[in-house]
């Protein structure tokens, strides 16, 4: 029996810039980076919604505000919490 491959993967993100970085580097610098689970391409679009995120603090913000400040924010798809 073959093992089912997951529909998401771990990605490192620089908390200051919001740019993706290697997971190993993110784990080495926990005060300035974070490791998050990101859906693989083609997965999660139906079970997620757009959310704005401030690239400096990592906090969620309204999408309209994120679209107004593209230099310091990012709009990303965030999965809905699973029920079960």
PDB file of N, CA, C and O in Angstrom:
ATOM      1  N   UNK A   1       0.842  -1.175   0.000  1.00  0.00           N
ATOM      2  CA  UNK A   1       0.000   0.000   0.000  1.00  0.00           C
ATOM      3  C   UNK A   1       0.893   1.246   0.000  1.00  0.00           C
ATOM      4  O   UNK A   1       1.837   1.340   0.784  1.00  0.00           O
ATOM      5  N   UNK A   2       0.592   2.184  -0.869  1.00  0.00           N
ATOM      6  CA  UNK A   2       1.403   3.391  -0.960  1.00  0.00           C
ATOM      7  C   UNK A   2       0.909   4.434   0.033  1.00  0.00           C
ATOM      8  O   UNK A   2      -0.280   4.521   0.339  1.00  0.00           O
ATOM      9  N   UNK A   3       1.839   5.204   0.515  1.00  0.00           N
ATOM     10  CA  UNK A   3       1.523   6.251   1.489  1.00  0.00           C
ATOM     11  C   UNK A   3       0.950   7.461   0.755  1.00  0.00           C
ATOM     12  O   UNK A   3       1.508   7.907  -0.247  1.00  0.00           O
ATOM     13  N   UNK A   4      -0.171   7.993   1.260  1.00  0.00           N
ATOM     14  CA  UNK A   4      -0.788   9.170   0.657  1.00  0.00           C
ATOM     15  C   UNK A   4       0.069  10.395   0.960  1.00  0.00           C
ATOM     16  O   UNK A   4       0.470  10.616   2.103  1.00  0.00           O
ATOM     17  N   UNK A   5       0.338  11.169  -0.047  1.00  0.00           N
ATOM     18  CA  UNK A   5       1.115  12.393   0.131  1.00  0.00           C
ATOM     19  C   UNK A   5       0.210  13.495   0.649  1.00  0.00           C
ATOM     20  O   UNK A   5      -0.947  13.600   0.242  1.00  0.00           O
ATOM     21  N   UNK A   6       0.732  14.308   1.538  1.00  0.00           N
ATOM     22  CA  UNK A   6      -0.042  15.387   2.138  1.00  0.00           C
ATOM     23  C   UNK A   6      -0.403  16.468   1.139  1.00  0.00           C
ATOM     24  O   UNK A   6       0.205  16.580   0.074  1.00  0.00           O
ATOM     25  N   UNK A   7      -1.396  17.257   1.496  1.00  0.00           N
ATOM     26  CA  UNK A   7      -1.845  18.342   0.633  1.00  0.00           C
ATOM     27  C   UNK A   7      -1.259  19.687   1.038  1.00  0.00           C
ATOM     28  O   UNK A   7      -1.630  20.729   0.498  1.00  0.00           O
ATOM     29  N   UNK A   8      -0.332  19.647   2.002  1.00  0.00           N
ATOM     30  CA  UNK A   8       0.329  20.879   2.415  1.00  0.00           C
ATOM     31  C   UNK A   8       1.789  20.579   2.728  1.00  0.00           C
ATOM     32  O   UNK A   8       2.197  19.424   2.853  1.00  0.00           O
ATOM     33  N   UNK A   9       2.553  21.643   2.849  1.00  0.00           N
ATOM     34  CA  UNK A   9       3.979  21.514   3.114  1.00  0.00           C
ATOM     35  C   UNK A   9       4.416  22.615   4.077  1.00  0.00           C
ATOM     36  O   UNK A   9       3.743  23.639   4.201  1.00  0.00           O
ATOM     37  N   UNK A  10       5.518  22.409   4.741  1.00  0.00           N
ATOM     38  CA  UNK A  10       6.050  23.429   5.640  1.00  0.00           C
ATOM     39  C   UNK A  10       6.878  24.440   4.851  1.00  0.00           C
ATOM     40  O   UNK A  10       7.650  24.069   3.967  1.00  0.00           O
ATOM     41  N   UNK A  11       6.710  25.714   5.176  1.00  0.00           N
ATOM     42  CA  UNK A  11       7.479  26.787   4.553  1.00  0.00           C
ATOM     43  C   UNK A  11       7.964  27.719   5.651  1.00  0.00           C
ATOM     44  O   UNK A  11       7.251  27.961   6.625  1.00  0.00           O
ATOM     45  N   UNK A  12       9.157  28.233   5.501  1.00  0.00           N
ATOM     46  CA  UNK A  12       9.670  29.246   6.402  1.00  0.00           C
ATOM     47  C   UNK A  12       9.320  30.627   5.865  1.00  0.00           C
ATOM     48  O   UNK A  12       9.271  30.833   4.652  1.00  0.00           O
ATOM     49  N   UNK A  13       9.077  31.571   6.770  1.00  0.00           N
ATOM     50  CA  UNK A  13       8.758  32.932   6.333  1.00  0.00           C
ATOM     51  C   UNK A  13       9.501  33.919   7.213  1.00  0.00           C
ATOM     52  O   UNK A  13       9.473  33.817   8.439  1.00  0.00           O
ATOM     53  N   UNK A  14      10.162  34.871   6.583  1.00  0.00           N
ATOM     54  CA  UNK A  14      10.847  35.949   7.296  1.00  0.00           C
ATOM     55  C   UNK A  14       9.780  36.897   7.841  1.00  0.00           C
ATOM     56  O   UNK A  14       8.975  37.421   7.072  1.00  0.00           O
ATOM     57  N   UNK A  15       9.763  37.125   9.146  1.00  0.00           N
ATOM     58  CA  UNK A  15       8.740  37.959   9.768  1.00  0.00           C
ATOM     59  C   UNK A  15       8.877  39.428   9.397  1.00  0.00           C
ATOM     60  O   UNK A  15       7.893  40.167   9.436  1.00  0.00           O
ATOM     61  N   UNK A  16      10.080  39.861   9.039  1.00  0.00           N
ATOM     62  CA  UNK A  16      10.276  41.275   8.690  1.00  0.00           C
ATOM     63  C   UNK A  16       9.788  41.589   7.283  1.00  0.00           C
ATOM     64  O   UNK A  16       9.147  42.619   7.072  1.00  0.00           O
ATOM     65  N   UNK A  17      10.079  40.722   6.317  1.00  0.00           N
ATOM     66  CA  UNK A  17       9.747  40.995   4.921  1.00  0.00           C
ATOM     67  C   UNK A  17       8.563  40.209   4.414  1.00  0.00           C
ATOM     68  O   UNK A  17       7.948  40.603   3.423  1.00  0.00           O
ATOM     69  N   UNK A  18       8.220  39.099   5.065  1.00  0.00           N
ATOM     70  CA  UNK A  18       7.127  38.250   4.596  1.00  0.00           C
ATOM     71  C   UNK A  18       7.552  37.295   3.495  1.00  0.00           C
ATOM     72  O   UNK A  18       6.725  36.546   2.975  1.00  0.00           O
ATOM     73  N   UNK A  19       8.830  37.308   3.130  1.00  0.00           N
ATOM     74  CA  UNK A  19       9.329  36.456   2.049  1.00  0.00           C
ATOM     75  C   UNK A  19       9.539  35.024   2.551  1.00  0.00           C
ATOM     76  O   UNK A  19       9.870  34.803   3.716  1.00  0.00           O
ATOM     77  N   UNK A  20       9.341  34.062   1.653  1.00  0.00           N
ATOM     78  CA  UNK A  20       9.603  32.672   2.004  1.00  0.00           C
ATOM     79  C   UNK A  20      11.105  32.435   2.112  1.00  0.00           C
ATOM     80  O   UNK A  20      11.889  32.959   1.320  1.00  0.00           O
ATOM     81  N   UNK A  21      11.493  31.636   3.105  1.00  0.00           N
ATOM     82  CA  UNK A  21      12.886  31.254   3.305  1.00  0.00           C
ATOM     83  C   UNK A  21      12.909  29.761   3.613  1.00  0.00           C
ATOM     84  O   UNK A  21      11.859  29.192   3.912  1.00  0.00           O
ATOM     85  N   UNK A  22      14.073  29.106   3.551  1.00  0.00           N
ATOM     86  CA  UNK A  22      14.125  27.677   3.870  1.00  0.00           C
ATOM     87  C   UNK A  22      13.687  27.415   5.324  1.00  0.00           C
ATOM     88  O   UNK A  22      13.966  28.218   6.214  1.00  0.00           O
ATOM     89  N   UNK A  23      13.008  26.299   5.548  1.00  0.00           N
ATOM     90  CA  UNK A  23      12.517  25.938   6.875  1.00  0.00           C
ATOM     91  C   UNK A  23      13.667  25.848   7.876  1.00  0.00           C
ATOM     92  O   UNK A  23      13.536  26.288   9.018  1.00  0.00           O
ATOM     93  N   UNK A  24      14.780  25.284   7.449  1.00  0.00           N
ATOM     94  CA  UNK A  24      15.939  25.138   8.330  1.00  0.00           C
ATOM     95  C   UNK A  24      16.411  26.509   8.832  1.00  0.00           C
ATOM     96  O   UNK A  24      16.747  26.665  10.006  1.00  0.00           O
ATOM     97  N   UNK A  25      16.432  27.486   7.942  1.00  0.00           N
ATOM     98  CA  UNK A  25      16.853  28.845   8.317  1.00  0.00           C
ATOM     99  C   UNK A  25      15.833  29.492   9.256  1.00  0.00           C
ATOM    100  O   UNK A  25      16.216  30.188  10.196  1.00  0.00           O
ATOM    101  N   UNK A  26      14.539  29.269   9.011  1.00  0.00           N
ATOM    102  CA  UNK A  26      13.500  29.830   9.871  1.00  0.00           C
ATOM    103  C   UNK A  26      13.580  29.249  11.273  1.00  0.00           C
ATOM    104  O   UNK A  26      13.399  29.973  12.252  1.00  0.00           O
ATOM    105  N   UNK A  27      13.846  27.961  11.385  1.00  0.00           N
ATOM    106  CA  UNK A  27      13.956  27.337  12.707  1.00  0.00           C
ATOM    107  C   UNK A  27      15.212  27.794  13.441  1.00  0.00           C
ATOM    108  O   UNK A  27      15.245  27.788  14.671  1.00  0.00           O
ATOM    109  N   UNK A  28      16.240  28.189  12.704  1.00  0.00           N
ATOM    110  CA  UNK A  28      17.474  28.668  13.329  1.00  0.00           C
ATOM    111  C   UNK A  28      17.315  30.084  13.880  1.00  0.00           C
ATOM    112  O   UNK A  28      18.089  30.496  14.744  1.00  0.00           O
ATOM    113  N   UNK A  29      16.328  30.832  13.397  1.00  0.00           N
ATOM    114  CA  UNK A  29      16.109  32.219  13.822  1.00  0.00           C
ATOM    115  C   UNK A  29      14.660  32.410  14.266  1.00  0.00           C
ATOM    116  O   UNK A  29      13.909  33.108  13.585  1.00  0.00           O
ATOM    117  N   UNK A  30      14.238  31.812  15.391  1.00  0.00           N
ATOM    118  CA  UNK A  30      12.828  31.877  15.792  1.00  0.00           C
ATOM    119  C   UNK A  30      12.333  33.275  16.161  1.00  0.00           C
ATOM    120  O   UNK A  30      11.125  33.514  16.151  1.00  0.00           O
ATOM    121  N   UNK A  31      13.224  34.194  16.481  1.00  0.00           N
ATOM    122  CA  UNK A  31      12.773  35.535  16.854  1.00  0.00           C
ATOM    123  C   UNK A  31      12.459  36.404  15.632  1.00  0.00           C
ATOM    124  O   UNK A  31      11.750  37.402  15.760  1.00  0.00           O
ATOM    125  N   UNK A  32      12.965  36.049  14.463  1.00  0.00           N
ATOM    126  CA  UNK A  32      12.733  36.864  13.263  1.00  0.00           C
ATOM    127  C   UNK A  32      12.090  36.090  12.127  1.00  0.00           C
ATOM    128  O   UNK A  32      11.933  36.626  11.030  1.00  0.00           O
ATOM    129  N   UNK A  33      11.714  34.835  12.368  1.00  0.00           N
ATOM    130  CA  UNK A  33      11.111  34.035  11.307  1.00  0.00           C
ATOM    131  C   UNK A  33      10.119  33.053  11.920  1.00  0.00           C
ATOM    132  O   UNK A  33      10.134  32.805  13.125  1.00  0.00           O
ATOM    133  N   UNK A  34       9.254  32.497  11.066  1.00  0.00           N
ATOM    134  CA  UNK A  34       8.310  31.505  11.529  1.00  0.00           C
ATOM    135  C   UNK A  34       8.174  30.395  10.494  1.00  0.00           C
ATOM    136  O   UNK A  34       8.472  30.584   9.315  1.00  0.00           O
ATOM    137  N   UNK A  35       7.719  29.238  10.958  1.00  0.00           N
ATOM    138  CA  UNK A  35       7.472  28.097  10.084  1.00  0.00           C
ATOM    139  C   UNK A  35       5.970  27.903  10.032  1.00  0.00           C
ATOM    140  O   UNK A  35       5.320  27.801  11.073  1.00  0.00           O
ATOM    141  N   UNK A  36       5.409  27.851   8.825  1.00  0.00           N
ATOM    142  CA  UNK A  36       3.969  27.692   8.690  1.00  0.00           C
ATOM    143  C   UNK A  36       3.652  26.620   7.663  1.00  0.00           C
ATOM    144  O   UNK A  36       4.470  26.328   6.791  1.00  0.00           O
ATOM    145  N   UNK A  37       2.478  26.038   7.763  1.00  0.00           N
ATOM    146  CA  UNK A  37       2.030  25.008   6.833  1.00  0.00           C
ATOM    147  C   UNK A  37       1.269  25.699   5.709  1.00  0.00           C
ATOM    148  O   UNK A  37       0.329  26.452   5.966  1.00  0.00           O
ATOM    149  N   UNK A  38       1.671  25.447   4.458  1.00  0.00           N
ATOM    150  CA  UNK A  38       1.096  26.093   3.286  1.00  0.00           C
ATOM    151  C   UNK A  38       0.544  25.015   2.358  1.00  0.00           C
ATOM    152  O   UNK A  38       1.198  23.997   2.132  1.00  0.00           O
ATOM    153  N   UNK A  39      -0.658  25.235   1.819  1.00  0.00           N
ATOM    154  CA  UNK A  39      -1.259  24.274   0.902  1.00  0.00           C
ATOM    155  C   UNK A  39      -0.432  24.166  -0.368  1.00  0.00           C
ATOM    156  O   UNK A  39       0.083  25.162  -0.876  1.00  0.00           O
ATOM    157  N   UNK A  40      -0.312  22.941  -0.874  1.00  0.00           N
ATOM    158  CA  UNK A  40       0.385  22.734  -2.136  1.00  0.00           C
ATOM    159  C   UNK A  40      -0.477  23.292  -3.263  1.00  0.00           C
ATOM    160  O   UNK A  40      -1.689  23.428  -3.097  1.00  0.00           O
ATOM    161  N   UNK A  41       0.128  23.621  -4.415  1.00  0.00           N
ATOM    162  CA  UNK A  41      -0.658  24.153  -5.532  1.00  0.00           C
ATOM    163  C   UNK A  41      -1.785  23.194  -5.915  1.00  0.00           C
ATOM    164  O   UNK A  41      -1.577  21.987  -6.039  1.00  0.00           O
ATOM    165  N   UNK A  42      -2.988  23.759  -6.102  1.00  0.00           N
ATOM    166  CA  UNK A  42      -4.140  22.948  -6.479  1.00  0.00           C
ATOM    167  C   UNK A  42      -4.932  22.414  -5.306  1.00  0.00           C
ATOM    168  O   UNK A  42      -5.944  21.745  -5.510  1.00  0.00           O
ATOM    169  N   UNK A  43      -4.505  22.689  -4.085  1.00  0.00           N
ATOM    170  CA  UNK A  43      -5.208  22.222  -2.899  1.00  0.00           C
ATOM    171  C   UNK A  43      -5.591  23.407  -2.030  1.00  0.00           C
ATOM    172  O   UNK A  43      -4.877  24.410  -1.988  1.00  0.00           O
ATOM    173  N   UNK A  44      -6.702  23.294  -1.343  1.00  0.00           N
ATOM    174  CA  UNK A  44      -7.062  24.285  -0.348  1.00  0.00           C
ATOM    175  C   UNK A  44      -7.806  25.514  -0.838  1.00  0.00           C
ATOM    176  O   UNK A  44      -8.238  26.323  -0.017  1.00  0.00           O
ATOM    177  N   UNK A  45      -7.972  25.685  -2.142  1.00  0.00           N
ATOM    178  CA  UNK A  45      -8.629  26.894  -2.627  1.00  0.00           C
ATOM    179  C   UNK A  45     -10.089  26.963  -2.177  1.00  0.00           C
ATOM    180  O   UNK A  45     -10.588  28.046  -1.870  1.00  0.00           O
ATOM    181  N   UNK A  46     -10.783  25.810  -2.135  1.00  0.00           N
ATOM    182  CA  UNK A  46     -12.181  25.813  -1.742  1.00  0.00           C
ATOM    183  C   UNK A  46     -12.335  25.939  -0.233  1.00  0.00           C
ATOM    184  O   UNK A  46     -13.353  26.436   0.250  1.00  0.00           O
ATOM    185  N   UNK A  47     -11.344  25.499   0.503  1.00  0.00           N
ATOM    186  CA  UNK A  47     -11.463  25.488   1.953  1.00  0.00           C
ATOM    187  C   UNK A  47     -10.685  26.627   2.607  1.00  0.00           C
ATOM    188  O   UNK A  47     -10.310  26.533   3.776  1.00  0.00           O
ATOM    189  N   UNK A  48     -10.445  27.688   1.867  1.00  0.00           N
ATOM    190  CA  UNK A  48      -9.702  28.809   2.425  1.00  0.00           C
ATOM    191  C   UNK A  48     -10.323  30.125   1.982  1.00  0.00           C
ATOM    192  O   UNK A  48     -11.150  30.166   1.071  1.00  0.00           O
ATOM    193  N   UNK A  49      -9.911  31.191   2.640  1.00  0.00           N
ATOM    194  CA  UNK A  49     -10.409  32.511   2.293  1.00  0.00           C
ATOM    195  C   UNK A  49      -9.253  33.497   2.332  1.00  0.00           C
ATOM    196  O   UNK A  49      -8.267  33.270   3.034  1.00  0.00           O
ATOM    197  N   UNK A  50      -9.362  34.596   1.581  1.00  0.00           N
ATOM    198  CA  UNK A  50      -8.268  35.573   1.588  1.00  0.00           C
ATOM    199  C   UNK A  50      -8.202  36.324   2.911  1.00  0.00           C
ATOM    200  O   UNK A  50      -9.228  36.700   3.478  1.00  0.00           O
ATOM    201  N   UNK A  51      -6.998  36.534   3.387  1.00  0.00           N
ATOM    202  CA  UNK A  51      -6.766  37.293   4.613  1.00  0.00           C
ATOM    203  C   UNK A  51      -5.582  38.212   4.370  1.00  0.00           C
ATOM    204  O   UNK A  51      -4.625  37.843   3.690  1.00  0.00           O
ATOM    205  N   UNK A  52      -5.652  39.386   4.918  1.00  0.00           N
ATOM    206  CA  UNK A  52      -4.522  40.306   4.857  1.00  0.00           C
ATOM    207  C   UNK A  52      -3.586  40.044   6.019  1.00  0.00           C
ATOM    208  O   UNK A  52      -4.027  39.702   7.117  1.00  0.00           O
ATOM    209  N   UNK A  53      -2.287  40.207   5.776  1.00  0.00           N
ATOM    210  CA  UNK A  53      -1.309  40.025   6.849  1.00  0.00           C
ATOM    211  C   UNK A  53      -0.278  41.133   6.761  1.00  0.00           C
ATOM    212  O   UNK A  53       0.241  41.427   5.684  1.00  0.00           O
ATOM    213  N   UNK A  54       0.016  41.748   7.897  1.00  0.00           N
ATOM    214  CA  UNK A  54       1.045  42.768   7.979  1.00  0.00           C
ATOM    215  C   UNK A  54       2.401  42.071   7.933  1.00  0.00           C
ATOM    216  O   UNK A  54       2.659  41.182   8.745  1.00  0.00           O
ATOM    217  N   UNK A  55       3.265  42.452   7.006  1.00  0.00           N
ATOM    218  CA  UNK A  55       4.558  41.785   6.840  1.00  0.00           C
ATOM    219  C   UNK A  55       5.528  42.095   7.984  1.00  0.00           C
ATOM    220  O   UNK A  55       6.447  41.317   8.238  1.00  0.00           O
ATOM    221  N   UNK A  56       5.338  43.195   8.657  1.00  0.00           N
ATOM    222  CA  UNK A  56       6.240  43.551   9.758  1.00  0.00           C
ATOM    223  C   UNK A  56       5.918  42.793  11.038  1.00  0.00           C
ATOM    224  O   UNK A  56       6.819  42.285  11.706  1.00  0.00           O
ATOM    225  N   UNK A  57       4.629  42.714  11.381  1.00  0.00           N
ATOM    226  CA  UNK A  57       4.234  42.093  12.644  1.00  0.00           C
ATOM    227  C   UNK A  57       3.710  40.675  12.486  1.00  0.00           C
ATOM    228  O   UNK A  57       3.715  39.906  13.448  1.00  0.00           O
ATOM    229  N   UNK A  58       3.255  40.315  11.287  1.00  0.00           N
ATOM    230  CA  UNK A  58       2.671  39.000  11.063  1.00  0.00           C
ATOM    231  C   UNK A  58       1.221  38.913  11.477  1.00  0.00           C
ATOM    232  O   UNK A  58       0.622  37.842  11.379  1.00  0.00           O
ATOM    233  N   UNK A  59       0.637  40.005  11.937  1.00  0.00           N
ATOM    234  CA  UNK A  59      -0.747  40.003  12.394  1.00  0.00           C
ATOM    235  C   UNK A  59      -1.706  40.071  11.215  1.00  0.00           C
ATOM    236  O   UNK A  59      -1.405  40.669  10.182  1.00  0.00           O
ATOM    237  N   UNK A  60      -2.887  39.437  11.393  1.00  0.00           N
ATOM    238  CA  UNK A  60      -3.919  39.530  10.371  1.00  0.00           C
ATOM    239  C   UNK A  60      -4.550  40.914  10.409  1.00  0.00           C
ATOM    240  O   UNK A  60      -4.760  41.487  11.478  1.00  0.00           O
ATOM    241  N   UNK A  61      -4.853  41.445   9.217  1.00  0.00           N
ATOM    242  CA  UNK A  61      -5.492  42.751   9.074  1.00  0.00           C
ATOM    243  C   UNK A  61      -6.581  42.615   8.020  1.00  0.00           C
ATOM    244  O   UNK A  61      -6.589  41.628   7.284  1.00  0.00           O
ATOM    245  N   UNK A  62      -7.508  43.578   7.918  1.00  0.00           N
ATOM    246  CA  UNK A  62      -8.537  43.494   6.878  1.00  0.00           C
ATOM    247  C   UNK A  62      -7.919  43.482   5.473  1.00  0.00           C
ATOM    248  O   UNK A  62      -6.900  44.128   5.226  1.00  0.00           O
ATOM    249  N   UNK A  63      -8.555  42.736   4.558  1.00  0.00           N
ATOM    250  CA  UNK A  63      -8.040  42.601   3.189  1.00  0.00           C
ATOM    251  C   UNK A  63      -7.978  43.967   2.505  1.00  0.00           C
ATOM    252  O   UNK A  63      -7.021  44.256   1.787  1.00  0.00           O
ATOM    253  N   UNK A  64      -8.981  44.801   2.719  1.00  0.00           N
ATOM    254  CA  UNK A  64      -8.990  46.127   2.077  1.00  0.00           C
ATOM    255  C   UNK A  64      -7.783  46.955   2.499  1.00  0.00           C
ATOM    256  O   UNK A  64      -7.179  47.646   1.678  1.00  0.00           O
ATOM    257  N   UNK A  65      -7.434  46.883   3.775  1.00  0.00           N
ATOM    258  CA  UNK A  65      -6.261  47.615   4.254  1.00  0.00           C
ATOM    259  C   UNK A  65      -4.978  47.040   3.647  1.00  0.00           C
ATOM    260  O   UNK A  65      -4.065  47.790   3.302  1.00  0.00           O
ATOM    261  N   UNK A  66      -4.908  45.712   3.516  1.00  0.00           N
ATOM    262  CA  UNK A  66      -3.731  45.077   2.922  1.00  0.00           C
ATOM    263  C   UNK A  66      -3.584  45.466   1.457  1.00  0.00           C
ATOM    264  O   UNK A  66      -2.467  45.674   0.983  1.00  0.00           O
ATOM    265  N   UNK A  67      -4.692  45.565   0.737  1.00  0.00           N
ATOM    266  CA  UNK A  67      -4.632  45.981  -0.667  1.00  0.00           C
ATOM    267  C   UNK A  67      -4.219  47.440  -0.792  1.00  0.00           C
ATOM    268  O   UNK A  67      -3.608  47.835  -1.785  1.00  0.00           O
ATOM    269  N   UNK A  68      -4.554  48.240   0.217  1.00  0.00           N
ATOM    270  CA  UNK A  68      -4.195  49.668   0.196  1.00  0.00           C
ATOM    271  C   UNK A  68      -2.705  49.882   0.486  1.00  0.00           C
ATOM    272  O   UNK A  68      -2.130  50.880   0.054  1.00  0.00           O
ATOM    273  N   UNK A  69      -2.070  48.938   1.225  1.00  0.00           N
ATOM    274  CA  UNK A  69      -0.660  49.068   1.587  1.00  0.00           C
ATOM    275  C   UNK A  69       0.154  47.894   1.036  1.00  0.00           C
ATOM    276  O   UNK A  69       0.659  47.093   1.822  1.00  0.00           O
ATOM    277  N   UNK A  70       0.297  47.765  -0.280  1.00  0.00           N
ATOM    278  CA  UNK A  70       0.972  46.592  -0.852  1.00  0.00           C
ATOM    279  C   UNK A  70       2.461  46.492  -0.519  1.00  0.00           C
ATOM    280  O   UNK A  70       3.028  45.403  -0.605  1.00  0.00           O
ATOM    281  N   UNK A  71       3.104  47.583  -0.146  1.00  0.00           N
ATOM    282  CA  UNK A  71       4.541  47.527   0.138  1.00  0.00           C
ATOM    283  C   UNK A  71       4.838  46.851   1.476  1.00  0.00           C
ATOM    284  O   UNK A  71       5.914  46.278   1.649  1.00  0.00           O
ATOM    285  N   UNK A  72       3.904  46.910   2.421  1.00  0.00           N
ATOM    286  CA  UNK A  72       4.167  46.360   3.750  1.00  0.00           C
ATOM    287  C   UNK A  72       3.196  45.260   4.159  1.00  0.00           C
ATOM    288  O   UNK A  72       3.210  44.824   5.310  1.00  0.00           O
ATOM    289  N   UNK A  73       2.341  44.798   3.221  1.00  0.00           N
ATOM    290  CA  UNK A  73       1.374  43.760   3.553  1.00  0.00           C
ATOM    291  C   UNK A  73       1.313  42.726   2.441  1.00  0.00           C
ATOM    292  O   UNK A  73       1.851  42.923   1.351  1.00  0.00           O
ATOM    293  N   UNK A  74       0.637  41.610   2.746  1.00  0.00           N
ATOM    294  CA  UNK A  74       0.425  40.568   1.757  1.00  0.00           C
ATOM    295  C   UNK A  74      -0.991  40.022   1.956  1.00  0.00           C
ATOM    296  O   UNK A  74      -1.465  39.904   3.086  1.00  0.00           O
ATOM    297  N   UNK A  75      -1.662  39.689   0.847  1.00  0.00           N
ATOM    298  CA  UNK A  75      -2.965  39.028   0.912  1.00  0.00           C
ATOM    299  C   UNK A  75      -2.713  37.569   0.570  1.00  0.00           C
ATOM    300  O   UNK A  75      -2.182  37.250  -0.495  1.00  0.00           O
ATOM    301  N   UNK A  76      -3.104  36.675   1.495  1.00  0.00           N
ATOM    302  CA  UNK A  76      -2.849  35.252   1.288  1.00  0.00           C
ATOM    303  C   UNK A  76      -4.091  34.444   1.601  1.00  0.00           C
ATOM    304  O   UNK A  76      -4.991  34.918   2.294  1.00  0.00           O
ATOM    305  N   UNK A  77      -4.141  33.219   1.089  1.00  0.00           N
ATOM    306  CA  UNK A  77      -5.249  32.310   1.348  1.00  0.00           C
ATOM    307  C   UNK A  77      -4.979  31.576   2.654  1.00  0.00           C
ATOM    308  O   UNK A  77      -3.946  30.923   2.796  1.00  0.00           O
ATOM    309  N   UNK A  78      -5.894  31.677   3.603  1.00  0.00           N
ATOM    310  CA  UNK A  78      -5.752  31.033   4.908  1.00  0.00           C
ATOM    311  C   UNK A  78      -6.847  29.977   5.029  1.00  0.00           C
ATOM    312  O   UNK A  78      -8.022  30.286   4.828  1.00  0.00           O
ATOM    313  N   UNK A  79      -6.479  28.726   5.357  1.00  0.00           N
ATOM    314  CA  UNK A  79      -7.485  27.680   5.457  1.00  0.00           C
ATOM    315  C   UNK A  79      -8.453  27.908   6.612  1.00  0.00           C
ATOM    316  O   UNK A  79      -8.086  28.452   7.654  1.00  0.00           O
ATOM    317  N   UNK A  80      -9.704  27.479   6.403  1.00  0.00           N
ATOM    318  CA  UNK A  80     -10.702  27.523   7.464  1.00  0.00           C
ATOM    319  C   UNK A  80     -10.358  26.447   8.487  1.00  0.00           C
ATOM    320  O   UNK A  80      -9.780  25.422   8.126  1.00  0.00           O
ATOM    321  N   UNK A  81     -10.701  26.656   9.753  1.00  0.00           N
ATOM    322  CA  UNK A  81     -10.415  25.624  10.759  1.00  0.00           C
ATOM    323  C   UNK A  81     -11.201  24.350  10.436  1.00  0.00           C
ATOM    324  O   UNK A  81     -12.352  24.401  10.001  1.00  0.00           O
ATOM    325  N   UNK A  82     -10.555  23.225  10.657  1.00  0.00           N
ATOM    326  CA  UNK A  82     -11.226  21.943  10.403  1.00  0.00           C
ATOM    327  C   UNK A  82     -12.179  21.623  11.527  1.00  0.00           C
ATOM    328  O   UNK A  82     -11.911  21.910  12.694  1.00  0.00           O
ATOM    329  N   UNK A  83     -13.285  21.029  11.164  1.00  0.00           N
ATOM    330  CA  UNK A  83     -14.275  20.597  12.162  1.00  0.00           C
ATOM    331  C   UNK A  83     -14.163  19.092  12.303  1.00  0.00           C
ATOM    332  O   UNK A  83     -14.056  18.375  11.308  1.00  0.00           O
ATOM    333  N   UNK A  84     -14.188  18.628  13.498  1.00  0.00           N
ATOM    334  CA  UNK A  84     -14.119  17.187  13.612  1.00  0.00           C
ATOM    335  C   UNK A  84     -13.731  16.765  14.912  1.00  0.00           C
ATOM    336  O   UNK A  84     -13.628  15.565  15.166  1.00  0.00           O
TER     337      UNK A  84
END
